[in-house]
């Protein structure tokens, strides 16, 4: 069953280790669709959605994880590197082309995935990047910004993919900007 043009109920359930209702999956799929568009239209593979408490512990999730209530998903961008995709998302957000969310956390080098959380009350909007910890040490998080993206892995990133730029400009044109 298609929830959005690019996400299905089956896909969301396959990425879950807890009960996933169609309503929960629909809300998350709509947010993921917006992040897909913001990232330049590149496909996103949902690697984790609703988690059982046991699964959450086994993957090192925190006890307050939004995954436990089906309000967060981990995604892997396909056909583009994580840095370029995250930069595209941030540029789209700056242009006003991203709906509210609670968390956007990128994990370079740790499966190269991103965590996206549904909006919460009270509202929060965290953008974080995890730095690779030393073995046996807790993960370190810093603020995700255009400056921190430039420091990933050394060297300058491709600032924007052509598809990302066209997606942002197309969305701005459609909104009359």
N, C-alpha and C positions, 0 to 999 in steps of 0.2 A: 504494500500500500504506500503510495507516494504521499509524503507529508509536505514536501516543497518540491520545486523542480529538480533538486539534486540530492535529497535525502529521503530515505524510506523508513517506515516503521521497523522493518526487518533489520536494517542496518543499525538502527539505534538499539534494538533489543539484542543483536549479536554483540554489541560493545558493552553490554550490561551484565552484571552478576547479581542484580536485584530486580524485583518486579518493576516493570516499566509500563506505565499506562499510556494509551494513545495521546491523552492530553499532555502528559509530561513530555513525551517525545515530540509532539507538535511544537510546543513552546521552544524547546531547545533547538529543533531543526530550523525554525524561523530565525533564531539568533545566529546559528551557524551559517545559514544561507546569506545573511547580511555580512558576516565575516568573510565568506567565500567571495562575494562580490567585491568587498573592500580590499581584499588581498590580490585583486587582479583577475578574478574569475577562475583561478587555479582550483582543481578538485581538492577536497579535504577528505581524508580518511579518518573516520571516528574510531579512535583506539580505546576509549573508555567513556562511559556515560554513567548510568546509575550503578552504584556499587553496594554490595553487601558489606556489613561491618568487617567480616572476615577478609574479603578481598581488599578493602581499604587498608587494613593493617598490613596485609602481605605486600602491597605496593608502596608502603611508607606514607600513606595518606594521613592527614591530621584528623583528630577526632571531630572537628567542626567542618569537615569537608562538605562542600555543596554536592559532591558526588553522592553522598549518603541519602540525599533527598531528591535526586534526579534533577539538580539545577546546575550541573557543570558537565562539561565534556572536554576530553583531551583529543586534539586533532593533529594529524600529520599532513602538511601541505605536500601535494604531489606535483611534480613537474617544475618546481621552483625551490630554491634553497630557503630555509627558515628565515634567515636574515632579510632577504629581499621581500618575502611575503609579509613579515612583520612590519617592515618599513612601509610597504604599500598600505597595510591596514592603518598605520598611524597617520599617513598622509590623508587617507580617506576620512578618518575621524576628524582631522583638523579642518577638512573641507565641509564637515557636517554631514557626512554620508555613512554614519554608523549609529545604530540605536543604542540606548543605554545598556550597560553591562556592569557586572560587579568586579570581575577580574579578567585580566589578559596577562597571562604569565607565559613567557617563552623559556624553553629549556634547550638551549643550544648544546650539542654534545651529549645530551642525556636523552637519547632517542629522537632528538631534533623534533620536538613536538611543542604544541601550545595548549594551555589550559584556558578555557573560556567559561566564565560564570554568568548565570542569569542575574538580572538586576535584583537588588535586595532592598529591604527597608530596615534601618535607615540606609539611604543611598550611599554607595561608595563606588569608586571607580579606580581600581589599582592597576597600574601597568608595571610589571616587574620582570626582571630577567634573572635566572638562576646562574650563578657562576659555578663552574665545576669544582666541587669540593675535593680536598685530598682524601684518599681512601680512609674510611673510618671516621671522618669528620662530618659534622652536620652541614647541610647545604647552606650556601650564602645567597641572599637575594639583594638586588640593587634596583634602582628605578630604571625602567625601560624608557629610553628617550632616543632621539636621533643621534645624540652624542654617544650613548652606550652601544648602539648598534654598530657604529664605526669601529669599536674596539674589539668586536668578536673575532677571534681567530687571527688577529693581526691584519694589517693592510686595510685599504679602503674597500667597502662593499660597493657593489653596483648599486647606486643610490636608488634607482627605480627601474623596474623592468618596463619595457615598452607597454606590455599588456596592462600593468598597474597604472601607468600614467594615463593610458587611453580610458581605462575603467573609471578613474577619478574624474577626468575631464568630461567623459560622457555623462556621468552621474550629475556633475555640476551643471552641464548644459541642459540636461533633462529637467533640472529643478529651476532653471531660469536664471542661473548665476552668471 
